[in-house]
Amino acid sequence: MDSQLRALAEPHRRQILELVRDQELAAGEIATHFEVTRPAISQHLTVLKEAGLVVERRDGVRRMYRAEPSGLAGLKQFVDRFWATSLGRLAEQAESEAAGLAGAEAANDRHR
């Protein structure tokens, strides 16, 4: 998970991942979306590949890249644990507030 977090910490890499999320693109096609050098894009792609976030396929002399969803699985599980805890706390708070409101309404009804 650490390599995925480090890879995603760089904005260009997140943008690259978005570009190849739903389609396979050649490195040159990816580079056209950025105002950085092709070698810089190549380095970003290498970091993403080593982190397991993209896969590379050779098509003749071209290198094709696409997102690897399973590369985010560990990170997703980590974040989901926080999300589930937050949802549980939110549900508890809502239930507590609902019970408090119901009790307050019942007390008001008795005083009327």
TAGIJO-V634628 format. One record per residue. N is the residue number from 1. RES is the residue in one small letter. SS is DSSP state (@ for helix, = for strand, . for the rest). Layout:
n=<N	N>
res=<RES	RES>
ss=<SS	SS>
//
This chain:
n=<1	2	3	4	5	6	7	8	9	10	11	12	13	14	15	16	17	18	19	20	21	22	23	24	25	26	27	28	29	30	31	32	33	34	35	36	37	38	39	40	41	42	43	44	45	46	47	48	49	50	51	52	53	54	55	56	57	58	59	60	61	62	63	64	65	66	67	68	69	70	71	72	73	74	75	76	77	78	79	80	81	82	83	84	85	86	87	88	89	90	91	92	93	94	95	96	97	98	99	100	101	102	103	104	105	106	107	108	109	110	111	112>
res=<m	d	s	q	l	r	a	l	a	e	p	h	r	r	q	i	l	e	l	v	r	d	q	e	l	a	a	g	e	i	a	t	h	f	e	v	t	r	p	a	i	s	q	h	l	t	v	l	k	e	a	g	l	v	v	e	r	r	d	g	v	r	r	m	y	r	a	e	p	s	g	l	a	g	l	k	q	f	v	d	r	f	w	a	t	s	l	g	r	l	a	e	q	a	e	s	e	a	a	g	l	a	g	a	e	a	a	n	d	r	h	r>
ss=<.	@	@	@	@	@	@	@	.	.	@	@	@	@	@	@	@	@	@	.	.	.	.	.	=	=	@	@	@	@	@	.	.	.	.	.	.	@	@	@	@	@	@	@	@	@	@	@	@	@	.	.	.	=	=	=	=	=	=	.	.	=	=	=	=	=	=	.	@	@	@	@	@	@	@	@	@	@	@	@	@	@	@	@	@	@	@	@	@	@	@	@	@	@	@	@	@	@	@	@	@	@	@	@	@	@	@	@	@	@	@	.>
//
